[in-house]
Amino acid sequence: MTAFRTLLISISFALAAFAFAPPASAGDPVIDAAISAGEVGERIDGYLGVVGTADAAIVRKVQDINNRRRAVYEQAARDNGTTVQIVAQLAGEKQIAKIQPGQYFMDEAGTWQRK
């Protein structure tokens, strides 16, 4: 089996793991409200980001969710023989595809865009 084929299989398994991933906010009403208000958005690298400025409580919650996401990405990378960066990027693409119109995401250039 070629290295490329192995990588594709690993990526497929990682994507399957995220098909049933919880919502971006993990059910946190404060983060849900911040996403709806345009204060928090999805980044292409698989993590949440603060769009502009937000109060310290929102920033802490975003960091907490990102820490939990990183742990999931690390496990998926170990399980599938790939890197955390690849898993996170794939997850970011999936999360951005799920956001609602009017919500924000950060593109590959690092610019916040409204869907």
C-alpha positions in Angstrom: 0.0 0.0 0.0 1.4 3.4 -0.9 1.9 6.1 1.6 -0.7 8.3 -0.2 -3.3 5.5 0.0 -2.5 5.0 3.7 -2.9 8.7 4.3 -6.3 8.8 2.5 -7.5 5.9 4.6 -6.4 7.6 7.7 -8.1 10.8 6.7 -11.3 8.9 5.9 -11.3 7.4 9.4 -10.7 10.8 11.0 -13.5 12.3 9.0 -15.8 9.5 10.1 -14.9 10.2 13.7 -16.1 13.8 13.2 -19.3 12.9 11.4 -20.8 12.4 14.8 -19.0 15.2 16.6 -20.9 17.4 19.0 -21.9 20.9 18.0 -19.2 23.6 18.1 -20.3 25.0 21.4 -20.8 21.6 23.0 -24.2 22.9 24.1 -22.9 25.9 26.0 -25.6 28.6 25.9 -23.1 31.4 26.4 -21.0 30.3 23.4 -24.2 29.6 21.3 -25.2 33.2 22.0 -21.7 34.5 21.1 -21.7 32.6 17.8 -25.2 33.9 17.0 -24.1 37.4 17.9 -21.0 37.2 15.6 -18.5 37.3 18.5 -17.2 33.8 18.1 -16.6 31.8 14.9 -15.1 28.7 13.4 -11.5 28.8 12.2 -10.2 26.8 9.3 -7.7 25.1 11.6 -10.4 23.3 13.6 -10.7 25.6 16.5 -13.1 28.4 17.6 -11.9 32.0 17.5 -13.0 35.3 18.9 -14.2 37.7 16.2 -13.0 41.1 17.3 -13.4 41.6 21.0 -15.2 39.6 23.6 -15.4 39.6 27.4 -13.1 37.5 29.4 -15.7 34.8 30.2 -16.3 34.1 26.5 -12.5 34.0 25.8 -12.1 31.5 28.6 -15.0 29.3 27.3 -13.5 29.4 23.8 -10.1 28.3 25.2 -11.8 25.5 27.1 -13.6 24.2 24.1 -10.4 24.5 22.0 -8.5 22.5 24.6 -11.2 19.8 24.5 -11.1 19.8 20.7 -7.3 19.5 20.7 -7.6 16.4 22.9 -10.1 14.8 20.5 -7.8 15.7 17.6 -4.8 14.2 19.3 -6.6 10.9 19.9 -7.9 10.7 16.4 -4.4 11.4 15.0 -3.0 8.6 17.2 -5.8 6.2 16.2 -5.3 6.9 12.5 -1.6 7.4 12.2 -1.7 10.9 11.0 -1.0 14.4 12.4 -3.0 16.5 14.8 -2.8 19.3 12.2 -4.4 17.2 9.5 -7.2 16.0 11.8 -7.8 19.6 13.0 -7.9 21.0 9.4 -10.4 18.3 8.4 -12.5 19.0 11.4 -12.4 22.7 10.7 -13.6 22.2 7.2 -16.5 20.1 8.5 -17.4 22.6 11.2 -17.4 25.5 8.7 -19.6 23.5 6.4 -22.1 23.2 9.3 -22.4 26.9 10.3 -25.6 28.8 9.7 -25.9 31.8 7.4 -24.8 35.0 9.2 -22.3 33.2 11.4 -18.5 33.8 11.0 -15.6 31.6 9.9 -12.0 32.3 9.4 -10.7 31.4 5.9 -7.2 30.1 5.0 -5.9 33.7 4.7 -6.9 34.4 8.3 -9.7 36.7 7.4 -13.1 36.5 9.2 -15.9 36.0 6.7 -19.7 35.8 7.2 -21.4 32.8 5.7 
